[in-house]
Amino acid sequence: MSKYCKKCGKEIPQNSKKDSCENCQNKENGKIIKIGGVALSLVGTVISVGLFVITNGKFGGPKD
């Protein structure tokens, strides 16, 4: 009895622990990595704006 991918129907090895093929798993992981990258950049932006507001723009500015 063969196992088939739930998403695309491709035959996968019988001893596979997953219910999807390697290609479908890679596509899903790629989406997760992209979402994580966007979230990380947003957090960095919020932190930098927060530092700017807390220090009244004096942090890292030109020397007078």
N, C-alpha and C positions, 0 to 999 in steps of 0.2 A: 504494500500500500504506500503510495507516494504522498508527500506533503506538498501543498501549493501555497504560494504567497496570497495572503488575504486581499492585498491591494491590487496587484497586477496579474495574478494567476500563474506566475512563473513557477516551475517546479523547483523545490529546494531540497537539500539533503534530508534524509529521514531522521538523522540524529541532531538536527538543528533545534536549538532551544527557543528560537524566535518563530513567530508566525508570519514574518515577512522576509522577503529576499534581501540580499545585501544592498542592492541598488536602492530599494525603497527605504531601507534604514539610513543610507547615506543622505538621501534627499531630506528626510525628516531631521537628521542631525544638522544639516546645513541650515535649515530654517531656524533651529534653536540657536545656533551660533550667531546668525545674523541678528536675531532679536536680542540676544545677550550683548552684542556689540553696541547696538543702538541704546540699550538701557544703560550700559556703562558710560557711554559718551554723555548721555543726559545727566547722570549723576555727577560726572566731572564738571559739567557746565553749571549745575546748581551749586556745587561746592565753591567753584571759583567766583560766581556772582555773589554768593553769601559772604565770602572773605572780603570781596570788594566793598560790600555794603557795611559789614561790621567794622572795617578799618577806615571807613570814610574815604576810600580811594588812596590812602597814604601808603599802603603796602606795595612795595616794588615800583613806586613812581619815581619821577625825576628828582634829583637832589637839588634843593634850593640853598 
